């Protein structure tokens, strides 16, 4: 049995955290995931925000999955939130 918080294994601690909001991850896990994503993005020379002018980047940021599906399949009656159930 652990008598001190420093004795808890990181993975076990992450799994036992209460989720933040309606998410699946706890506060510590979110901080770790956020920091890792930022480092991965900063080190990726092909990340879309590092290439192209401001108008091109803004256009990509406004593109949704529904737009991609419509462009590539001809299906155009999708809800704006194509990945949300019950929308």
Secondary structure by P-SEA (a helix, b strand, c coil): cccccccccaaaaaaaccccccccccaaaaaaaaaaaaaaaaaccccccccccaaaaaaaaaccaaaaaaacccccccccccccccc
